[in-house]
Amino acid sequence: MYNKIKSIVTGYKIKKLTLGEIEIKLACQKRFSTLDPLAPLKSIKHELLKSPIQSLKQVDLKPCWEKKNFSVEQLIPTHEATFRVNHNNYLVKRYVTKHQHRSVSIYAYHVDGETFAIFTRKYDYGDFHRQFMNSFLEKYNLEGNSETAHCIKANEYAVFFSHFGHSHTLIWKNQTELDEFLSILE
């Protein structure tokens, strides 16, 4: 009864979903989908873990994090998934928007009320990744090319760029929380 009233008030529909040993409470607007809120990080986990990390002291990723976090906070989530693992309360919010006439999916990952990572997939067949990486590699005189994945770390912030059909970006501010989250993914 509570979920029915909450659904009417908030406009979200509630459903429980079990992925492996994780029981997820999924709330979504409009019609239900069988969205796996863990799928984006599952899809890049192995690539992320095997990518060499380039530490760049001359790059300040904090403004990038703040700008990304602020822009996400201005959006209304289409899905919210909550679950508890290892005494941590996780919340994953999914947003759908447009950027330069392209669809974009954004996933914000929270633990105990704190955002620790934001994943973005731009449906552009890798165009953003190639353009950004070409200019970034040239600007900082780095090894590599625009076709490969890159992981850049600067102080407490890090960003991972890749493309697998479309441009993927993962930015995070807490390595410990990201590592713990990745460890629960199968």
Accessible surface in RSA format (square Angstrom, percent):
REM  Atomic radii and reference values for relative SASA: ProtOr
REM  Chains: A
REM  Algorithm: Lee & Richards
REM  Probe-radius: 1.40
REM  Slices: 20
REM RES _ NUM      All-atoms   Total-Side   Main-Chain    Non-polar    All polar
REM                ABS   REL    ABS   REL    ABS   REL    ABS   REL    ABS   REL
RES MET A   1   180.11  93.3 133.21  88.2  46.90 111.7 115.84  98.5  64.27  85.1
RES TYR A   2   154.26  72.0 146.50  83.4   7.77  20.2 116.23  87.3  38.03  46.9
RES ASN A   3    68.20  47.0  65.65  63.4   2.55   6.1  18.85  45.4  49.35  47.7
RES LYS A   4   136.82  66.7 131.77  80.9   5.05  12.0  78.64  70.8  58.18  62.0
RES ILE A   5    90.71  51.6  90.51  67.4   0.19   0.5  90.71  65.3   0.00   0.0
RES LYS A   6    70.17  34.2  65.33  40.1   4.84  11.5  37.20  33.5  32.98  35.1
RES SER A   7    28.07  23.7  24.52  32.7   3.54   8.2   7.09  15.1  20.98  29.4
RES ILE A   8   129.94  73.9 104.18  77.6  25.76  62.1 111.00  79.9  18.94  51.4
RES VAL A   9   117.65  77.4  85.55  77.4  32.10  77.3  91.63  79.6  26.01  70.6
RES THR A  10    65.21  46.4  37.88  38.4  27.32  65.1  44.88  60.3  20.33  30.7
RES GLY A  11    43.79  54.0   0.00   N/A  43.79  54.0  32.91  90.3  10.88  24.4
RES TYR A  12    31.96  14.9  31.96  18.2   0.00   0.0  29.07  21.8   2.88   3.6
RES LYS A  13    92.44  45.1  91.32  56.0   1.12   2.7  57.93  52.1  34.51  36.8
RES ILE A  14    36.37  20.7   8.20   6.1  28.17  67.9   8.20   5.9  28.17  76.4
RES LYS A  15    79.09  38.6  72.23  44.3   6.86  16.3  52.99  47.7  26.10  27.8
RES LYS A  16   135.56  66.1 113.01  69.3  22.55  53.7  64.03  57.6  71.53  76.2
RES LEU A  17    36.81  20.5  33.48  23.9   3.33   8.4  36.70  25.8   0.11   0.3
RES THR A  18    91.21  64.9  66.32  67.2  24.89  59.3  45.70  61.4  45.51  68.8
RES LEU A  19    37.76  21.0  30.84  22.1   6.91  17.4  34.23  24.0   3.52   9.5
RES GLY A  20    50.20  61.9   0.00   N/A  50.20  61.9  20.78  57.0  29.42  65.9
RES GLU A  21   174.85 100.4 139.16 105.3  35.69  85.0  58.84 113.8 116.01  94.7
RES ILE A  22    18.62  10.6  16.19  12.1   2.43   5.9  18.62  13.4   0.00   0.0
RES GLU A  23   105.01  60.3  89.97  68.1  15.03  35.8  29.28  56.6  75.73  61.8
RES ILE A  24     0.05   0.0   0.00   0.0   0.05   0.1   0.05   0.0   0.00   0.0
RES LYS A  25    76.97  37.6  73.53  45.1   3.44   8.2  36.37  32.7  40.60  43.2
RES LEU A  26     1.59   0.9   1.59   1.1   0.00   0.0   1.59   1.1   0.00   0.0
RES ALA A  27    14.52  13.3  14.52  22.4   0.00   0.0  14.52  20.4   0.00   0.0
RES CYS A  28     0.00   0.0   0.00   0.0   0.00   0.0   0.00   0.0   0.00   0.0
RES GLN A  29    54.54  30.5  47.99  35.1   6.55  15.6   9.35  19.9  45.19  34.3
RES LYS A  30   167.04  81.5 150.21  92.2  16.83  40.1 107.41  96.7  59.63  63.5
RES ARG A  31   198.49  83.3 190.71  97.2   7.77  18.5  69.22  94.6 129.27  78.3
RES PHE A  32    64.29  32.2  39.20  24.3  25.09  65.3  39.24  23.8  25.05  71.7
RES SER A  33    46.45  39.3  37.88  50.6   8.58  19.8  44.49  94.7   1.96   2.7
RES THR A  34   118.86  84.5  96.39  97.7  22.46  53.5  66.16  88.9  52.70  79.7
RES LEU A  35    28.84  16.1  22.07  15.8   6.78  17.0  28.84  20.3   0.00   0.0
RES ASP A  36    33.80  23.7  29.50  29.4   4.30  10.2  18.10  42.6  15.70  15.7
RES PRO A  37     2.20   1.6   2.20   2.0   0.00   0.0   2.20   1.8   0.00   0.0
RES LEU A  38     2.02   1.1   2.02   1.4   0.00   0.0   2.02   1.4   0.00   0.0
RES ALA A  39    41.35  38.0  39.57  61.1   1.78   4.0  40.31  56.8   1.04   2.7
RES PRO A  40     2.36   1.7   1.83   1.7   0.53   1.9   2.36   1.9   0.00   0.0
RES LEU A  41     0.00   0.0   0.00   0.0   0.00   0.0   0.00   0.0   0.00   0.0
RES LYS A  42    65.81  32.1  53.67  32.9  12.14  28.9  30.58  27.5  35.22  37.5
RES SER A  43    75.18  63.5  35.49  47.4  39.69  91.4  47.29 100.7  27.89  39.1
RES ILE A  44     3.15   1.8   3.15   2.3   0.00   0.0   3.15   2.3   0.00   0.0
RES LYS A  45    30.59  14.9  30.59  18.8   0.00   0.0  10.34   9.3  20.25  21.6
RES HIS A  46   132.66  72.5 129.43  90.0   3.23   8.3  90.21  93.0  42.45  49.4
RES GLU A  47    51.00  29.3  48.12  36.4   2.88   6.9  19.34  37.4  31.67  25.9
RES LEU A  48    12.61   7.0   6.85   4.9   5.77  14.5   6.85   4.8   5.77  15.5
RES LEU A  49   106.27  59.2  74.93  53.6  31.34  78.8  77.84  54.7  28.42  76.5
RES LYS A  50   161.14  78.6 132.49  81.3  28.65  68.2  84.20  75.8  76.94  82.0
RES SER A  51    13.05  11.0   4.07   5.4   8.98  20.7   2.78   5.9  10.27  14.4
RES PRO A  52   104.30  76.0  90.94  82.9  13.37  48.6 102.44  84.6   1.86  11.6
RES ILE A  53    97.23  55.3  67.31  50.1  29.92  72.1  67.31  48.5  29.92  81.2
RES GLN A  54    45.14  25.2  39.97  29.2   5.17  12.3  28.02  59.6  17.12  13.0
RES SER A  55    76.19  64.4  50.42  67.3  25.77  59.4  26.84  57.2  49.34  69.1
RES LEU A  56    12.48   7.0  11.75   8.4   0.73   1.8  12.48   8.8   0.00   0.0
RES LYS A  57   165.11  80.6 141.43  86.8  23.68  56.4 102.97  92.7  62.15  66.2
RES GLN A  58   115.60  64.6  79.39  58.0  36.21  86.2  53.96 114.9  61.64  46.8
RES VAL A  59    11.78   7.8   8.87   8.0   2.91   7.0  10.35   9.0   1.43   3.9
RES ASP A  60    91.54  64.1  76.56  76.2  14.98  35.4  35.98  84.7  55.57  55.4
RES LEU A  61     9.36   5.2   8.30   5.9   1.05   2.6   8.30   5.8   1.05   2.8
RES LYS A  62    98.38  48.0  98.34  60.3   0.04   0.1  41.14  37.0  57.23  61.0
RES PRO A  63    72.19  52.6  67.05  61.1   5.14  18.7  68.88  56.9   3.31  20.6
RES CYS A  64    65.06  49.2  56.00  62.5   9.07  21.3  16.33  41.4  48.74  52.6
RES TRP A  65     8.88   3.6   8.88   4.3   0.00   0.0   3.82   2.0   5.06   8.2
RES GLU A  66    89.24  51.2  83.02  62.8   6.22  14.8  38.12  73.7  51.12  41.7
RES LYS A  67   160.25  78.2 152.64  93.7   7.62  18.1 102.52  92.3  57.73  61.5
RES LYS A  68    49.97  24.4  46.69  28.6   3.28   7.8  25.31  22.8  24.66  26.3
RES ASN A  69    32.18  22.2  32.18  31.1   0.00   0.0   2.05   4.9  30.14  29.1
RES PHE A  70   127.33  63.7 124.21  76.9   3.12   8.1 126.68  76.8   0.65   1.9
RES SER A  71    50.55  42.7  45.83  61.2   4.72  10.9  40.48  86.2  10.07  14.1
RES VAL A  72     3.16   2.1   3.10   2.8   0.06   0.1   3.10   2.7   0.06   0.2
RES GLU A  73   115.09  66.1  85.51  64.7  29.57  70.4  36.92  71.4  78.16  63.8
RES GLN A  74   111.40  62.3  79.91  58.4  31.49  75.0  34.43  73.3  76.97  58.4
RES LEU A  75    55.64  31.0  44.10  31.6  11.54  29.0  46.04  32.3   9.61  25.9
RES ILE A  76   127.17  72.4 113.28  84.4  13.89  33.5 114.35  82.3  12.82  34.8
RES PRO A  77    16.92  12.3  16.92  15.4   0.00   0.0  16.92  14.0   0.00   0.0
RES THR A  78    34.02  24.2  33.88  34.4   0.13   0.3  33.88  45.5   0.13   0.2
RES HIS A  79    15.71   8.6  15.71  10.9   0.00   0.0  15.70  16.2   0.01   0.0
RES GLU A  80    48.27  27.7  47.17  35.7   1.10   2.6   3.09   6.0  45.18  36.9
RES ALA A  81     0.43   0.4   0.43   0.7   0.00   0.0   0.43   0.6   0.00   0.0
RES THR A  82    56.79  40.4  54.73  55.5   2.06   4.9  46.58  62.6  10.21  15.4
RES PHE A  83    11.75   5.9   0.08   0.1  11.66  30.3   9.91   6.0   1.83   5.2
RES ARG A  84   137.42  57.7 112.30  57.2  25.13  59.8  54.73  74.8  82.69  50.1
RES VAL A  85    25.93  17.1  20.71  18.7   5.23  12.6  25.78  22.4   0.16   0.4
RES ASN A  86    97.60  67.3  72.77  70.3  24.83  59.8  23.23  55.9  74.37  71.9
RES HIS A  87   156.93  85.8 139.41  96.9  17.52  44.8  95.24  98.2  61.69  71.8
RES ASN A  88    22.03  15.2  22.03  21.3   0.00   0.0   0.00   0.0  22.03  21.3
RES ASN A  89    76.76  52.9  73.79  71.3   2.96   7.1  24.63  59.3  52.13  50.4
RES TYR A  90     4.98   2.3   1.84   1.0   3.14   8.2   1.33   1.0   3.65   4.5
RES LEU A  91    45.18  25.2  45.03  32.2   0.15   0.4  45.03  31.6   0.15   0.4
RES VAL A  92     3.15   2.1   1.47   1.3   1.68   4.0   1.47   1.3   1.68   4.6
RES LYS A  93    49.51  24.2  49.51  30.4   0.00   0.0   2.49   2.2  47.02  50.1
RES ARG A  94    45.17  19.0  44.85  22.9   0.32   0.8   1.35   1.8  43.82  26.6
RES TYR A  95     9.12   4.3   9.12   5.2   0.00   0.0   0.32   0.2   8.80  10.8
RES VAL A  96    75.10  49.4  51.97  47.0  23.13  55.7  51.97  45.2  23.13  62.7
RES THR A  97    40.43  28.8  30.62  31.0   9.81  23.4  19.90  26.7  20.54  31.0
RES LYS A  98   140.94  68.8 119.24  73.2  21.71  51.7  85.01  76.5  55.94  59.6
RES HIS A  99    91.10  49.8  87.20  60.6   3.90  10.0  61.62  63.5  29.47  34.3
RES GLN A 100   131.36  73.5 103.80  75.9  27.56  65.6  43.41  92.4  87.95  66.7
RES HIS A 101   177.16  96.8 150.91 104.9  26.25  67.2 102.17 105.3  74.99  87.3
RES ARG A 102    85.34  35.8  83.52  42.6   1.82   4.3  14.12  19.3  71.22  43.2
RES SER A 103    42.86  36.2  39.93  53.3   2.93   6.7  17.34  36.9  25.52  35.7
RES VAL A 104     6.96   4.6   6.73   6.1   0.23   0.5   6.94   6.0   0.01   0.0
RES SER A 105     2.54   2.1   2.54   3.4   0.00   0.0   0.38   0.8   2.16   3.0
RES ILE A 106     8.97   5.1   8.97   6.7   0.00   0.0   8.97   6.5   0.00   0.0
RES TYR A 107     8.35   3.9   8.35   4.8   0.00   0.0   0.10   0.1   8.25  10.2
RES ALA A 108     1.49   1.4   1.49   2.3   0.00   0.0   1.49   2.1   0.00   0.0
RES TYR A 109     0.35   0.2   0.35   0.2   0.00   0.0   0.35   0.3   0.00   0.0
RES HIS A 110    23.91  13.1  23.32  16.2   0.59   1.5  18.67  19.2   5.23   6.1
RES VAL A 111     8.49   5.6   7.37   6.7   1.12   2.7   7.43   6.5   1.06   2.9
RES ASP A 112    87.65  61.4  55.54  55.3  32.10  75.9  37.99  89.4  49.66  49.5
RES GLY A 113    78.81  97.2   0.00   N/A  78.81  97.2  39.14 107.4  39.67  88.9
RES GLU A 114    89.27  51.2  86.96  65.8   2.31   5.5  32.72  63.3  56.55  46.2
RES THR A 115    19.25  13.7  14.70  14.9   4.56  10.9   3.68   4.9  15.58  23.5
RES PHE A 116     1.02   0.5   1.02   0.6   0.00   0.0   1.02   0.6   0.00   0.0
RES ALA A 117     0.00   0.0   0.00   0.0   0.00   0.0   0.00   0.0   0.00   0.0
RES ILE A 118     0.44   0.2   0.00   0.0   0.44   1.0   0.00   0.0   0.44   1.2
RES PHE A 119     0.05   0.0   0.05   0.0   0.00   0.0   0.05   0.0   0.00   0.0
RES THR A 120    14.63  10.4  14.15  14.3   0.47   1.1  13.89  18.7   0.74   1.1
RES ARG A 121    44.10  18.5  44.10  22.5   0.00   0.0   5.58   7.6  38.52  23.3
RES LYS A 122    17.32   8.5  17.15  10.5   0.18   0.4  13.29  12.0   4.03   4.3
RES TYR A 123    71.96  33.6  66.73  38.0   5.22  13.6  52.47  39.4  19.48  24.0
RES ASP A 124     3.31   2.3   3.31   3.3   0.00   0.0   2.46   5.8   0.84   0.8
RES TYR A 125   150.05  70.1 142.25  80.9   7.80  20.3  94.78  71.2  55.28  68.1
RES GLY A 126     0.00   0.0   0.00   N/A   0.00   0.0   0.00   0.0   0.00   0.0
RES ASP A 127    56.25  39.4  54.68  54.4   1.57   3.7  15.42  36.3  40.83  40.7
RES PHE A 128    71.53  35.8  68.58  42.5   2.95   7.7  71.04  43.1   0.49   1.4
RES HIS A 129     2.57   1.4   1.80   1.3   0.77   2.0   1.95   2.0   0.61   0.7
RES ARG A 130    68.73  28.9  68.73  35.0   0.00   0.0  25.74  35.2  42.99  26.1
RES GLN A 131   128.92  72.1 118.82  86.8  10.10  24.0  45.50  96.9  83.42  63.3
RES PHE A 132    64.42  32.2  59.32  36.7   5.10  13.3  64.13  38.9   0.29   0.8
RES MET A 133     0.15   0.1   0.15   0.1   0.00   0.0   0.15   0.1   0.00   0.0
RES ASN A 134    82.46  56.9  76.24  73.7   6.23  15.0  25.10  60.4  57.36  55.4
RES SER A 135    66.30  56.0  56.43  75.3   9.87  22.7  50.25 107.0  16.05  22.5
RES PHE A 136    19.83   9.9  17.26  10.7   2.57   6.7  19.83  12.0   0.00   0.0
RES LEU A 137    14.15   7.9  12.08   8.6   2.07   5.2  12.36   8.7   1.79   4.8
RES GLU A 138   148.43  85.2 124.69  94.3  23.74  56.5  48.58  94.0  99.85  81.5
RES LYS A 139   154.11  75.2 118.88  72.9  35.22  83.9  80.04  72.0  74.07  78.9
RES TYR A 140    45.26  21.1  32.24  18.3  13.01  33.9  19.03  14.3  26.23  32.3
RES ASN A 141   141.45  97.5 119.47 115.4  21.98  52.9  28.59  68.8 112.86 109.1
RES LEU A 142    38.15  21.2  19.02  13.6  19.14  48.1  21.83  15.3  16.33  43.9
RES GLU A 143   155.75  89.4 146.43 110.8   9.32  22.2  67.28 130.1  88.47  72.2
RES GLY A 144    55.29  68.2   0.00   N/A  55.29  68.2  26.72  73.3  28.57  64.0
RES ASN A 145    77.74  53.6  74.78  72.3   2.96   7.1  33.35  80.3  44.39  42.9
RES SER A 146    12.49  10.6  11.50  15.3   1.00   2.3   0.00   0.0  12.49  17.5
RES GLU A 147    98.90  56.8  80.90  61.2  18.00  42.9  50.31  97.3  48.59  39.7
RES THR A 148    65.57  46.6  60.06  60.9   5.51  13.1  61.87  83.1   3.70   5.6
RES ALA A 149    21.32  19.6   4.78   7.4  16.55  37.6   4.78   6.7  16.55  43.8
RES HIS A 150     7.64   4.2   5.66   3.9   1.98   5.1   6.03   6.2   1.61   1.9
RES CYS A 151     1.68   1.3   1.68   1.9   0.00   0.0   0.00   0.0   1.68   1.8
RES ILE A 152     0.08   0.0   0.08   0.1   0.00   0.0   0.08   0.1   0.00   0.0
RES LYS A 153    55.27  27.0  54.51  33.4   0.75   1.8  46.13  41.5   9.14   9.7
RES ALA A 154     3.29   3.0   0.61   0.9   2.69   6.1   2.08   2.9   1.21   3.2
RES ASN A 155   103.92  71.7  81.29  78.6  22.63  54.5  34.59  83.3  69.33  67.0
RES GLU A 156   107.55  61.7  95.29  72.1  12.26  29.2  34.56  66.8  72.99  59.6
RES TYR A 157    18.48   8.6  18.48  10.5   0.00   0.0   6.50   4.9  11.97  14.8
RES ALA A 158     0.70   0.6   0.70   1.1   0.00   0.0   0.70   1.0   0.00   0.0
RES VAL A 159     6.94   4.6   6.94   6.3   0.00   0.0   6.94   6.0   0.00   0.0
RES PHE A 160     0.20   0.1   0.20   0.1   0.00   0.0   0.20   0.1   0.00   0.0
RES PHE A 161    14.42   7.2  14.42   8.9   0.00   0.0  14.42   8.7   0.00   0.0
RES SER A 162     0.10   0.1   0.04   0.1   0.06   0.1   0.09   0.2   0.02   0.0
RES HIS A 163    43.44  23.7  26.94  18.7  16.50  42.2  24.27  25.0  19.17  22.3
RES PHE A 164   173.26  86.7 162.03 100.4  11.23  29.2 164.70  99.9   8.56  24.5
RES GLY A 165    46.80  57.7   0.00   N/A  46.80  57.7  37.26 102.2   9.54  21.4
RES HIS A 166    41.22  22.5  41.22  28.6   0.00   0.0  18.39  19.0  22.82  26.6
RES SER A 167     2.74   2.3   1.68   2.2   1.06   2.4   1.71   3.6   1.03   1.4
RES HIS A 168     8.61   4.7   7.34   5.1   1.28   3.3   5.46   5.6   3.16   3.7
RES THR A 169    22.95  16.3  22.61  22.9   0.34   0.8  16.64  22.3   6.31   9.5
RES LEU A 170     0.29   0.2   0.00   0.0   0.29   0.7   0.00   0.0   0.29   0.8
RES ILE A 171     9.40   5.3   9.40   7.0   0.00   0.0   9.40   6.8   0.00   0.0
RES TRP A 172     4.26   1.7   4.26   2.1   0.00   0.0   3.74   2.0   0.52   0.9
RES LYS A 173    55.23  26.9  48.41  29.7   6.82  16.2  12.58  11.3  42.65  45.4
RES ASN A 174    54.46  37.6  50.41  48.7   4.05   9.8   7.68  18.5  46.78  45.2
RES GLN A 175    60.21  33.7  55.74  40.7   4.46  10.6  38.37  81.7  21.84  16.6
RES THR A 176    98.36  70.0  93.43  94.7   4.93  11.7  60.68  81.5  37.67  57.0
RES GLU A 177    38.39  22.0  38.39  29.0   0.00   0.0   2.69   5.2  35.70  29.1
RES LEU A 178     0.86   0.5   0.86   0.6   0.00   0.0   0.86   0.6   0.00   0.0
RES ASP A 179    66.08  46.3  59.24  59.0   6.85  16.2  28.12  66.2  37.96  37.9
RES GLU A 180    55.71  32.0  49.81  37.7   5.91  14.1  22.33  43.2  33.38  27.3
RES PHE A 181     0.42   0.2   0.42   0.3   0.00   0.0   0.42   0.3   0.00   0.0
RES LEU A 182     5.03   2.8   5.03   3.6   0.00   0.0   5.03   3.5   0.00   0.0
RES SER A 183    81.28  68.7  47.51  63.4  33.77  77.8  45.65  97.2  35.63  49.9
RES ILE A 184    25.82  14.7   8.95   6.7  16.87  40.7  16.31  11.7   9.51  25.8
RES LEU A 185     7.19   4.0   0.00   0.0   7.19  18.1   0.72   0.5   6.47  17.4
RES GLU A 186   154.63  88.8 104.97  79.4  49.66 118.2  81.35 157.3  73.28  59.8
END  Absolute sums over single chains surface
CHAIN  1 A    10622.4       8840.9       1781.5       5874.5       4747.9
END  Absolute sums over all chains
TOTAL         10622.4       8840.9       1781.5       5874.5       4747.9
